[in-house]
Amino acid sequence: MLTGKQKSFLRGLANTIKPVMQIGKEGLNKEGVIEVLNYLEKHELMKISINQNSDTTLEELEAAFESLDIEVVQKIGRTLVLYQHSDKVDDPIKLPVKKVQK
């Protein structure tokens, strides 16, 4: 589970990237899920857009991704920003650390 500060940091990084995948009329199928997992394994951060003709809602996609332990960092309009930590990335995203209270 990400903190608000960590989500804010990731939203800032996501500002500069364009959606790399579109969810169309058919919705999110098995191949689409595999593609998302493979992309996140290599990049950790991903932006997805949902086409206007898609019957899939943001809430359905969010539930599907959360069941796969993928964090939904941001929802804007018909766009989702996803994050999943990966040990296979050469230069992983360094998230702000939670402060420990004394």
Steps between C-alpha positions, in 0.01 A plus 500: 500500500642835397482811714354826372849644464616202295194520274561872452861429404391237246234733356775754439706241313195394298444857376774457243392163359233429239250213519666182371183293482136556412205303630250467215155363440597146605625616841800351678565143385759243610754618242455858616567401860818318396610805301443728802693267732791472254516877451492569875771239554729704273390857580308499835277792394236491227222716365190343342214673322148370454336563164163675485334192347615269781235353729762447773488750786791643696372325812502158328854552377614628838361189671662272242841663540484507879426126500834461317684711765535791258457841662268745329681828563266737319169511317437800276213497253548178304867452593658282768855515634628166628802411714655170600846463652735278300839356591582450131537871422855635468411836654192448723280788609609617845186585694502748790545310827238494771603700804524302821333668798680485833 
